[in-house]
Amino acid sequence: MSRQRKRDAVLRLLRGEDLETVSRALGVTAATLSGWRDAFLAAGEASLATRPTAGEELESERLKARLGEMLLERELLEAKVAALEGGSPLARRRSRP
């Protein structure tokens, strides 16, 4: 059954239609229909969360830091490529005595 039809069935239940009546009309078991309703309500409740979990926040910060590193590396590589294509020598580091 399509997601839209499942949603419509759940909405019928939430509007007060009888579980047995809706399940018979759709040709699905009451247990299946109850499962759809429970999943629908759980997903709705989860979407109302205003704060990310600690794990999500840590992962987000880690990914932001990694993205910053990669952007910096990219800029450095682009500068080196531009210097090579321009024919100018790359700056070399001098060793300290």
PEWOQUI-V969923 format. One record per pair of residues at least 24 apart in sequence whose C-alpha atoms are under 7 Angstrom apart, sorted by the first residue. I is the first residue (numbers start at 1). J is the second residue. D is the distance in Angstrom with one decimal. If there is no record, write none. Layout:
# PEWOQUI-V969923
I,J,D
I,J,D
This chain:
# PEWOQUI-V969923
10,36,6.7
10,37,5.3
